[in-house]
Amino acid sequence: MKRNLGVYRRDVVAFIDDLIKVNERGKPFQLADQQRKILRMAFAFDRDGRLPWNTIIYSCVKKSGKTTINAAVTLWWAFTQDPPNQILVLANDREQAEARVFKTIVGLLKQNPELKSSAKIQKGKILLSNGTEITALASEVASAAGSNHGLTSWDELWGYTSESATRFWEELTTVPTLTNSVRFVTTYAGFENESDLLWKLYKQGVGPEELSEGQGKRLDPDLPIYVNREAKIFCYWDHEPRMPWQTPDYYVEQRESLRPAQYQRFHENRWTTGTEVFITPELWDGCLNQELRPIMPLADEGKDRDATVRRRGPRHQERLLERGRGQDGPKETPVLHHARTALRMEASGGPACGPQQCEGVSALVV
C-alpha cells in the first residue's frame, strides 16, 4: 500500500472514510453520523496513545450494520496499531466466525483494492504486509493461552452460554505488555439466566437509566453511550433503529413473522427469557369462531349403572356431573343418555359426584 497509514493511527473514522468505499457486497458504503460519533468516543486515545478501556461493547438492534462495523474496526486496528500484531476474530463457533465477521473482513478487502494489495487471504487467516495476522478462532478451541493479541473481535456474545465459553473469554484477557489490547464486542441482547457472560458486562457497562443495577455512567446526552472507568468498559447499548433501511413497513412485517419475545430481542435490543409460549393467547383467539358451538367431550365415570358423567369443556375445565342414583340404578343406563342430559344438569346446577365414583371411564361421547 502506497498510502502512509500512520496518519490513521489515532483516527478510525478517517481510515474507514478514506479506505473503505464499498461494503463487502460491493455497494457504496459510508458511516452514519451516529456511528462516527460512537467510534470516535470509543477510540479516543490519550496523549500517550493509550485507550482508557479494554472492553468496547457495540450493541444495537438487528440490521444496524454491526457486523460491518466490527469488520471495519478490525481492519483499521490490523493496519495501524503496533504492527506486527495479532488479531483474533471470535464467534460462537468456527463456522460462524468465518461466516460472519471474518467473511465480512475478507469481503471488505476484496472490494477495496487499496487494502487488498497489502493482504494475503488464506482459509481462516489473513496475512498483512506489515506482519499482522488476522485469525478466525472458535470457542471450542481447547486453549488460546499465550497469544499476544492486540485486538480480539467478538460477535454475538449472547451465544456464549457454556462454562467453557466463559473460560475462553477469560483466557483471552487483554495483554498488559502491549500499548493497547482491547476486546471489541458487537452483539444484541441475550437471554436472561442464560447469557451470563454478556449480562455481567451489560450490568457493569450501562448506567442506572438503562438498568437499575447498572454500574456505568452515561457519557452522551443524545446517544446511549456509557462508561465504567473502574472496569475499563465502554458500552454503547441502543434500543432505537437509526439506519435508513429500518422503515416502519419493515417492522410491521417483522412483528407479523416473529414471536413477541424474539421481536423484542432482535428489534428492540431487549433482554428476554429463553422460554416463551409458542402459541400466544392472541393466536388462539384468532382461531376462534364465536358462531360455532363448543365441542364438549363427555364420558361415563361409573363402573355400574350410575349416571355419572365427566365433561371436558372450554379452556379444559373439567366437571363431574351425575343425574341421580337409585337402588336399582337409573331407568336408562346408556352413556349416550347421560351425555344428552349432562348440559341440562350443568345449567341447573347439578351436583358433582365424589371421588369414589370416578373409578374408571368406560366410554367417550362427543
Order of alpha helices (4+ residues) and beta strands (2+ residues): alpha-alpha-beta-alpha-beta-alpha-alpha-alpha-beta-beta-beta-beta-alpha-beta-beta-alpha-beta-beta-beta-alpha-alpha-beta-alpha-beta-beta-beta-alpha-beta
